[in-house]
Amino acid sequence: MNREQFYHLLRASAEIVENQRAIRGIDVNAKPARILIIGSQSILRSWDDGYLPAYTTRSVEVDVAFMPTAEDEYAFDMPGQDLADLIEGYLGEETRFRDSFKVYAQGVETGTAILPMRWEDRLVRLEVPGQQTRTKIYCLDPYDLCAAKLTRLEEKDRLYVGSLVEAGDIDVDKLRERVAMIRDSRFTIPLRAQAQDFLNVFAIGKTHC
């Protein structure tokens, strides 16, 4: 996914969500929605797609979550899930949007990702060119993003994080510190050991350089 595809998807997400919020009686100009990008393409906020390792931008999917406002909590039964489902319905994998633009959104909730403590304090605001709404769009800090991937360590996660480390974009020691900040019970002792083993491989290579 290139940056323009990323922006296009986010503009569409913002417009769909704000239209629905307005229907529910929310003043979307005074109280805009807050969108959070939590998946791999969140990295596009921090570095240009022309600079990043090719593997990091190969996905055609953007994981879109919402941080409900007080107004959302009042207007929707389950705002995080309701808005995620809305995005999935209009921009998801089985939609005309995907057929037309070759990229799609997966609506998720913020709790989907296993993240380090205080990740909210490190969110990076994204200004999207051509955005017609006042929606606030945020991306994960790159180290929080990589730490979340280390809680799963599927092959695609290994390749993603590994490519950033090898390119020098992510420092192994700083990433190790961020992983240590994860207190989620889903990140079990075996998973922690697996993540440390993965990082140790890069630390050994760094020592031998």
GUROTOR-796931 format. One line per field, with one value per residue: residue in one letter; z negated, x negated, y negated of N, C-alpha, C in turn; residue number from 1. Coordinates in steps of 0.02 Angstrom, whole numbers, plus 50000, padded with zeros to 5 digits. Layout:
BEGIN
residu a/...
n_Z Z/...
n_X X/...
n_Y Y/...
ca_Z Z/...
ca_X X/...
ca_Y Y/...
c_Z Z/...
c_X X/...
c_Y Y/...
num NUM/...
***
This chain:
BEGIN
residu m/n/r/e/q/f/y/h/l/l/r/a/s/a/e/i/v/e/n/q/r/a/i/r/g/i/d/v/n/a/k/p/a/r/i/l/i/i/g/s/q/s/i/l/r/s/w/d/d/g/y/l/p/a/y/t/t/r/s/v/e/v/d/v/a/f/m/p/t/a/e/d/e/y/a/f/d/m/p/g/q/d/l/a/d/l/i/e/g/y/l/g/e/e/t/r/f/r/d/s/f/k/v/y/a/q/g/v/e/t/g/t/a/i/l/p/m/r/w/e/d/r/l/v/r/l/e/v/p/g/q/q/t/r/t/k/i/y/c/l/d/p/y/d/l/c/a/a/k/l/t/r/l/e/e/k/d/r/l/y/v/g/s/l/v/e/a/g/d/i/d/v/d/k/l/r/e/r/v/a/m/i/r/d/s/r/f/t/i/p/l/r/a/q/a/q/d/f/l/n/v/f/a/i/g/k/t/h/c
n_Z 50000/50046/49996/50043/50067/49937/49877/49950/49908/49774/49781/49835/49732/49626/49676/49689/49557/49490/49553/49508/49372/49369/49410/49295/49214/49167/49153/49268/49305/49193/49105/49157/49227/49168/49241/49244/49308/49302/49356/49466/49566/49500/49487/49591/49553/49489/49572/49744/49880/49985/49928/49829/49786/49909/49870/49765/49814/49893/49867/49904/49823/49696/49525/49437/49298/49164/49049/48940/48910/48777/48827/48924/48843/48788/48900/48969/48947/48929/48958/49008/49070/49153/49243/49300/49366/49458/49541/49592/49666/49771/49823/49818/49847/49934/50020/50139/50137/50110/50227/50321/50282/50233/50103/49929/49779/49615/49489/49320/49140/49011/48912/48975/49011/48923/48818/48758/48593/48569/48702/48763/48734/48821/48949/49122/49209/49364/49507/49639/49807/49901/49826/49782/49666/49488/49418/49303/49329/49282/49266/49213/49110/49182/49108/49015/49104/49161/49046/49016/49122/49088/48989/49050/49158/49280/49440/49533/49447/49394/49509/49538/49423/49417/49539/49518/49411/49467/49564/49489/49436/49322/49158/49072/48931/48878/48921/48850/48720/48734/48756/48631/48562/48579/48505/48521/48495/48593/48655/48631/48525/48606/48732/48709/48691/48817/48891/48837/48875/49012/49022/48967/49065/49156/49072/49048/49175/49189/49095/49152/49259
n_X 49958/49970/49936/50037/50144/50167/50202/50319/50405/50417/50478/50601/50647/50661/50762/50872/50893/50916/51032/51125/51120/51170/51301/51344/51358/51246/51138/51029/50929/50894/50868/50774/50743/50628/50506/50408/50264/50206/50137/50012/49993/49992/49866/49841/49862/49747/49636/49590/49665/49582/49460/49464/49433/49478/49562/49639/49741/49821/49947/50123/50219/50295/50302/50429/50479/50579/50582/50693/50789/50867/50989/51009/51024/51146/51231/51220/51245/51138/51009/50872/50872/50985/50950/50837/50894/50970/50873/50815/50921/50935/50806/50736/50659/50742/50805/50860/50772/50648/50637/50626/50517/50418/50372/50417/50518/50510/50620/50589/50573/50498/50445/50403/50268/50118/50038/49902/49893/49965/49977/50066/50021/49918/49963/49968/50015/50099/50104/50211/50200/50320/50428/50597/50668/50666/50612/50506/50359/50256/50098/50007/49861/49705/49627/49716/49803/49719/49690/49815/49829/49733/49795/49866/49794/49808/49760/49767/49759/49632/49554/49592/49554/49421/49371/49376/49288/49168/49152/49116/49209/49280/49227/49153/49131/49211/49335/49343/49357/49482/49564/49554/49639/49765/49911/50017/50120/50136/50016/49920/49804/49731/49746/49681/49551/49526/49528/49417/49315/49318/49279/49152/49076/49052/48983/48866/48812/48790/48690/48584/48553
n_Y 50059/49893/49722/49633/49718/49758/49635/49608/49711/49677/49551/49588/49670/49578/49493/49579/49620/49497/49454/49548/49523/49393/49416/49476/49369/49302/49163/49150/49064/48991/49094/49201/49366/49494/49580/49727/49801/49959/50066/50140/50042/49924/49879/49795/49666/49627/49646/49620/49710/49737/49746/49843/50018/50138/50244/50196/50119/50196/50246/50242/50201/50101/50083/50018/49930/49860/49725/49695/49547/49450/49416/49513/49625/49601/49596/49717/49894/49985/49907/49921/50049/50035/49931/49986/50096/50027/49968/50084/50132/50040/50020/50137/50301/50371/50280/50153/50051/50110/50186/50084/50003/50083/50093/50109/50086/50149/50158/50140/50160/50059/50138/50250/50260/50304/50204/50096/50021/49860/49826/49742/49614/49597/49590/49542/49403/49392/49297/49288/49258/49166/49204/49192/49185/49151/49251/49333/49415/49547/49632/49777/49764/49809/49902/49954/50014/50114/50186/50238/50326/50417/50488/50583/50641/50713/50778/50673/50565/50578/50555/50424/50345/50382/50332/50194/50179/50225/50128/50023/49939/49968/49985/50116/50127/50025/50069/50188/50137/50078/50189/50247/50168/50213/50268/50349/50489/50580/50590/50707/50801/50898/50835/50715/50761/50810/50691/50625/50712/50694/50559/50570/50630/50527/50441/50512/50513/50378/50358/50425/50350
ca_Z 50000/50046/49953/50069/50053/49865/49866/49980/49864/49713/49796/49841/49664/49588/49702/49673/49484/49470/49578/49462/49308/49379/49410/49225/49178/49141/49189/49288/49311/49125/49071/49210/49209/49160/49274/49228/49352/49257/49390/49495/49606/49454/49495/49643/49522/49464/49626/49812/49908/50029/49886/49787/49817/49951/49836/49717/49848/49941/49849/49935/49770/49641/49465/49415/49235/49142/48979/48933/48870/48732/48870/48955/48791/48779/48962/48993/48895/48920/49010/49039/49114/49203/49294/49335/49412/49511/49587/49624/49715/49829/49849/49802/49898/49982/50042/50203/50126/50119/50297/50360/50262/50217/50032/49890/49708/49568/49428/49260/49079/48985/48870/49017/49007/48857/48822/48697/48550/48587/48774/48784/48727/48874/49014/49168/49248/49436/49547/49704/49860/49934/49780/49780/49599/49435/49384/49279/49347/49247/49280/49158/49110/49214/49060/48989/49159/49165/48984/49024/49168/49053/48946/49092/49192/49339/49489/49561/49396/49392/49568/49532/49373/49437/49593/49489/49371/49513/49600/49441/49417/49255/49116/49035/48859/48862/48931/48793/48664/48746/48745/48559/48535/48592/48445/48541/48476/48655/48673/48582/48516/48666/48785/48691/48705/48890/48914/48817/48918/49077/49015/48952/49128/49183/49025/49060/49238/49177/49057/49195/49313
ca_X 50000/49932/49963/50099/50197/50177/50240/50386/50443/50432/50528/50666/50667/50683/50825/50925/50906/50946/51102/51166/51123/51215/51368/51361/51367/51183/51109/50965/50878/50872/50847/50755/50725/50557/50489/50342/50237/50166/50102/49946/49988/49982/49797/49837/49860/49680/49587/49617/49667/49525/49401/49474/49422/49535/49608/49683/49798/49851/50016/50175/50269/50282/50342/50458/50514/50606/50578/50757/50797/50925/51048/51018/51048/51218/51269/51215/51247/51068/50979/50812/50892/51033/50914/50794/50937/50989/50816/50809/50975/50925/50737/50704/50629/50793/50843/50842/50713/50590/50633/50607/50453/50369/50355/50478/50512/50539/50641/50570/50577/50431/50421/50379/50194/50086/49993/49867/49926/49964/49972/50107/49981/49868/49995/49943/50070/50089/50143/50223/50214/50385/50480/50652/50697/50620/50593/50437/50333/50194/50063/49965/49789/49675/49603/49775/49826/49675/49699/49878/49816/49693/49839/49894/49736/49820/49706/49772/49736/49558/49527/49606/49511/49352/49351/49365/49227/49112/49144/49093/49264/49300/49170/49170/49132/49270/49393/49345/49385/49553/49596/49557/49693/49829/49937/50078/50116/50133/49946/49901/49732/49701/49744/49627/49487/49520/49511/49349/49271/49317/49238/49083/49042/49028/48934/48803/48786/48767/48628/48532/48538
ca_Y 50000/49830/49670/49605/49768/49752/49573/49616/49754/49640/49499/49622/49692/49520/49468/49627/49618/49433/49453/49588/49487/49336/49444/49490/49306/49275/49106/49179/49012/48974/49155/49248/49435/49509/49643/49753/49852/50000/50120/50130/49981/49868/49857/49744/49600/49612/49644/49621/49777/49746/49758/49902/50084/50157/50290/50161/50086/50242/50261/50201/50194/50054/50096/49955/49933/49796/49706/49660/49487/49454/49411/49579/49671/49586/49605/49786/49945/50006/49864/49948/50104/50011/49893/50034/50133/49980/49963/50149/50139/49996/50020/50200/50343/50395/50222/50123/50010/50155/50203/50025/49970/50136/50090/50111/50074/50198/50125/50177/50120/50043/50193/50305/50262/50307/50146/50076/49972/49788/49817/49684/49553/49594/49590/49492/49375/49393/49248/49319/49208/49172/49228/49144/49185/49133/49313/49338/49481/49561/49695/49800/49753/49868/49953/49988/50057/50173/50225/50275/50381/50468/50528/50637/50671/50754/50768/50606/50518/50584/50522/50353/50315/50395/50287/50128/50182/50231/50065/49973/49894/49987/50006/50177/50116/49985/50113/50234/50099/50068/50253/50257/50126/50245/50301/50384/50560/50621/50597/50757/50812/50927/50785/50667/50794/50812/50624/50611/50752/50660/50498/50588/50644/50463/50413/50547/50487/50310/50363/50451/50303
c_Z 50000/50005/49978/50059/49979/49849/49892/49934/49800/49724/49801/49773/49624/49611/49683/49599/49464/49495/49531/49395/49312/49379/49339/49183/49149/49185/49207/49298/49242/49089/49122/49183/49202/49187/49256/49277/49311/49291/49423/49534/49564/49463/49547/49615/49505/49518/49693/49841/49956/49992/49849/49824/49852/49914/49792/49750/49898/49927/49887/49886/49719/49584/49435/49351/49216/49068/48965/48889/48823/48773/48904/48904/48780/48841/48987/48934/48877/48973/49045/49090/49170/49260/49334/49386/49471/49564/49626/49680/49778/49863/49839/49862/49952/50007/50111/50196/50137/50193/50339/50345/50238/50145/49993/49816/49669/49505/49367/49199/49050/48944/48910/49010/48934/48857/48755/48657/48577/48662/48798/48781/48784/48944/49057/49211/49322/49469/49617/49756/49891/49890/49772/49711/49549/49393/49365/49292/49315/49270/49218/49166/49139/49166/49027/49042/49163/49104/48989/49070/49135/49004/48984/49125/49243/49389/49518/49512/49390/49450/49564/49484/49393/49492/49567/49447/49417/49552/49554/49418/49345/49217/49071/48960/48838/48871/48874/48731/48672/48735/48670/48526/48547/48530/48459/48527/48537/48678/48620/48576/48577/48724/48772/48708/48780/48918/48896/48859/48986/49074/49003/49015/49158/49137/49035/49124/49231/49141/49102/49253/49299
c_X 49956/49968/50030/50157/50216/50220/50312/50431/50462/50483/50597/50692/50696/50751/50883/50944/50940/51018/51148/51172/51170/51287/51391/51365/51304/51160/51038/50910/50850/50843/50829/50737/50649/50543/50418/50323/50189/50127/50038/49939/49985/49913/49791/49840/49789/49627/49622/49615/49609/49461/49405/49455/49486/49586/49658/49744/49833/49924/50064/50231/50247/50329/50364/50498/50538/50597/50640/50754/50856/50990/51062/51047/51123/51259/51270/51218/51176/51027/50918/50829/50938/50998/50867/50835/50958/50934/50808/50861/50964/50856/50700/50682/50679/50835/50821/50780/50649/50581/50607/50536/50400/50342/50420/50464/50542/50556/50625/50581/50507/50402/50396/50304/50172/50030/49959/49908/49915/49956/50011/50068/49931/49898/49970/50001/50051/50134/50149/50240/50283/50441/50534/50685/50644/50597/50520/50414/50265/50165/50022/49893/49757/49652/49661/49804/49784/49682/49763/49868/49775/49735/49870/49839/49755/49765/49708/49749/49661/49526/49535/49557/49438/49328/49338/49302/49166/49099/49118/49147/49287/49239/49192/49176/49194/49333/49399/49375/49460/49592/49604/49613/49762/49851/50000/50070/50115/50062/49914/49825/49700/49696/49689/49559/49474/49499/49439/49298/49264/49272/49165/49043/49013/48976/48866/48771/48757/48699/48570/48514/48475
c_Y 49938/49777/49642/49654/49765/49691/49580/49657/49717/49584/49530/49644/49634/49495/49514/49623/49553/49426/49491/49554/49428/49359/49458/49427/49276/49216/49126/49127/48994/49035/49209/49317/49441/49579/49662/49808/49895/50055/50097/50064/49917/49838/49802/49673/49579/49607/49647/49692/49790/49761/49824/49967/50107/50200/50253/50130/50132/50257/50215/50187/50142/50072/50030/49965/49863/49786/49664/49598/49497/49453/49478/49628/49662/49607/49677/49835/49968/49968/49892/50002/50080/49974/49938/50074/50090/49976/50029/50157/50099/50005/50085/50241/50364/50337/50197/50079/50051/50171/50145/50001/50019/50133/50091/50099/50132/50160/50167/50132/50111/50100/50253/50315/50267/50255/50130/50025/49901/49777/49756/49619/49544/49595/49531/49468/49374/49341/49277/49266/49220/49196/49174/49140/49163/49193/49313/49410/49490/49628/49713/49776/49816/49922/49989/50036/50121/50217/50267/50334/50436/50509/50585/50677/50725/50738/50698/50552/50519/50546/50447/50319/50323/50347/50216/50125/50183/50167/50009/49925/49907/50013/50064/50164/50075/50027/50162/50200/50090/50133/50267/50217/50156/50284/50341/50459/50606/50633/50642/50764/50846/50877/50733/50697/50797/50744/50607/50650/50719/50599/50515/50604/50580/50432/50446/50522/50418/50310/50383/50404/50263
num 1/2/3/4/5/6/7/8/9/10/11/12/13/14/15/16/17/18/19/20/21/22/23/24/25/26/27/28/29/30/31/32/33/34/35/36/37/38/39/40/41/42/43/44/45/46/47/48/49/50/51/52/53/54/55/56/57/58/59/60/61/62/63/64/65/66/67/68/69/70/71/72/73/74/75/76/77/78/79/80/81/82/83/84/85/86/87/88/89/90/91/92/93/94/95/96/97/98/99/100/101/102/103/104/105/106/107/108/109/110/111/112/113/114/115/116/117/118/119/120/121/122/123/124/125/126/127/128/129/130/131/132/133/134/135/136/137/138/139/140/141/142/143/144/145/146/147/148/149/150/151/152/153/154/155/156/157/158/159/160/161/162/163/164/165/166/167/168/169/170/171/172/173/174/175/176/177/178/179/180/181/182/183/184/185/186/187/188/189/190/191/192/193/194/195/196/197/198/199/200/201/202/203/204/205/206/207/208/209
***
